[in-house]
Amino acid sequence: MDKPAITKYDIHPLLNKRWSPRSFLEKPVDKAALQRIFEAARWAPSSFNEQPWRFIVGIKGDKTWGKVMEALADFNQKWAKLAPVLVLSVGKTLSSKNNKSNKVFKYDVGQGVAHLTFQATEEGLFVHQMGGFSPEKARELFDIPDGYEPLTVFAIGHKGEPDLLDGDFPEMEKAPRERKEMDELIFEEKFGNPSGLF
Ligand SMILES: Cc1cc2nc3c(=O)[nH]c(=O)nc-3n(C[C@H](O)[C@H](O)[C@H](O)COP(=O)(O)O)c2cc1C
């Protein structure tokens, strides 16, 4: 099943194709594709070039995958069990320059994930990000030191059809994608005042 973005203005075909499936095929993800995916994250921009992103990568069947799965919320475990790759994203909270708090570390890690998601789409793969996990459990399971914060988990894999999922998930998978209108998002002159661009 495809769920392309229905856009009013043309965007890059890979951005058009990307969505967040919960159904994944058993098919493993090619190692070379994973290498390119994390290379894409490595070359994302970041404030003061701090590169605060760290990724803990689990391949289904290995210890890391099992630990990431253990840290997930029940709701996410129910579908992410299909995912051949599960990754924990971790952010470095302090600046390497002066050891002071880096106010934008989460923004930068998110941008790293956006870049790798684009590359994954180019590889014919799909990424589904998750906030539903226990950062405390992840910290304990992976021995994450102070100064680093577990931020999200994401699944990477070949998209499957909705019928691979149990319970309500197939219906959720088929639900239309929704987005706010431009005038709720893009402003001019004053916050909340719709931009004349659209
Ligand atoms: C930071 C973040 C956290 C998310 N957390 C979850 C989650 O815990 N469980 C889940 O099923 N989807 C999660 N999602 C997926 C979003 O629900 C999804 O991206 C959104 O509905 C838009 O759909 P689309 O990605 O298919 O365009 C998360 C996405 C992001 C970016």
The ligand as an ORCA input file, in Angstrom:
! r2SCAN-3c Opt
* xyz 0 1
  C       8.964     12.284     17.231
  C       7.887     11.342     16.732
  C       7.276     10.471     17.633
  C       6.309      9.554     17.189
  N       5.812      8.621     18.065
  C       5.054      7.606     17.592
  C       4.724      6.503     18.437
  O       5.127      6.420     19.605
  N       3.968      5.509     17.910
  C       3.529      5.535     16.609
  O       2.867      4.574     16.198
  N       3.836      6.566     15.776
  C       4.598      7.590     16.232
  N       4.978      8.623     15.395
  C       4.513      8.652     13.984
  C       3.539      9.804     13.743
  O       2.302      9.480     14.317
  C       3.449     10.073     12.226
  O       4.679     10.533     11.748
  C       2.370     11.142     11.945
  O       1.091     10.655     12.257
  C       2.356     11.585     10.484
  O       2.198     10.466      9.636
  P       3.207     10.176      8.439
  O       4.599     10.038      9.046
  O       2.739      8.854      7.853
  O       3.143     11.302      7.490
  C       5.913      9.553     15.813
  C       6.514     10.457     14.926
  C       7.495     11.332     15.363
  C       8.159     12.258     14.376
*
